[in-house]
């Protein structure tokens, strides 16, 4: 079981409604609630479907995968996304503190996250996604497999 948490701090110069729209643009399945000076929402694996589609379309599987693996610790990992890109329904991956407006934090928690990452953000070979199953057979995704 995997849990998804999306959060972003509402900066003094930001409109809460625009930030809410940016978050819901990338995570339409998650309803955001204001908690203090932040908007926070939680969901399950299905909450990542639109984001996964953008990752495939933008061909940034390697980038997302490497960030999730780099940030993997115990039973959680995270990824930072650009607020302005999200408002425009685009995907912008960034580092914490890289944007004066702050970032959207996507936190993924659960058991066996390595497998979760492998299944949802597979390795690529020559620009094409490759999925290895437990018996080490390699499955190549055809262009028709993309969401």
Secondary structure as the mmCIF struct_conf table of DSSP 4:
data_model
#
loop_
_struct_conf.conf_type_id
_struct_conf.id
_struct_conf.beg_label_comp_id
_struct_conf.beg_label_asym_id
_struct_conf.beg_label_seq_id
_struct_conf.end_label_comp_id
_struct_conf.end_label_asym_id
_struct_conf.end_label_seq_id
STRN STRN1 UNK A 2 UNK A 9
TURN_TY1_P TURN_TY1_P1 UNK A 12 UNK A 13
BEND BEND1 UNK A 14 UNK A 14
HELX_RH_AL_P HELX_RH_AL_P1 UNK A 16 UNK A 26
TURN_TY1_P TURN_TY1_P2 UNK A 28 UNK A 29
STRN STRN2 UNK A 33 UNK A 35
TURN_TY1_P TURN_TY1_P3 UNK A 36 UNK A 37
STRN STRN3 UNK A 38 UNK A 44
HELX_RH_3T_P HELX_RH_3T_P1 UNK A 45 UNK A 48
HELX_RH_AL_P HELX_RH_AL_P2 UNK A 49 UNK A 58
TURN_TY1_P TURN_TY1_P4 UNK A 59 UNK A 59
HELX_RH_AL_P HELX_RH_AL_P3 UNK A 61 UNK A 70
TURN_TY1_P TURN_TY1_P5 UNK A 71 UNK A 71
STRN STRN4 UNK A 73 UNK A 73
TURN_TY1_P TURN_TY1_P6 UNK A 74 UNK A 75
STRN STRN5 UNK A 76 UNK A 82
HELX_RH_AL_P HELX_RH_AL_P4 UNK A 83 UNK A 87
TURN_TY1_P TURN_TY1_P7 UNK A 88 UNK A 89
STRN STRN6 UNK A 93 UNK A 94
TURN_TY1_P TURN_TY1_P8 UNK A 96 UNK A 97
BEND BEND2 UNK A 99 UNK A 99
TURN_TY1_P TURN_TY1_P9 UNK A 100 UNK A 101
STRN STRN7 UNK A 103 UNK A 110
BEND BEND3 UNK A 111 UNK A 111
HELX_RH_AL_P HELX_RH_AL_P5 UNK A 113 UNK A 120
BEND BEND4 UNK A 121 UNK A 121
STRN STRN8 UNK A 123 UNK A 125
TURN_TY1_P TURN_TY1_P10 UNK A 126 UNK A 127
STRN STRN9 UNK A 128 UNK A 132
TURN_TY1_P TURN_TY1_P11 UNK A 134 UNK A 135
STRN STRN10 UNK A 138 UNK A 140
HELX_LH_PP_P HELX_LH_PP_P1 UNK A 141 UNK A 142
HELX_RH_3T_P HELX_RH_3T_P2 UNK A 143 UNK A 145
#
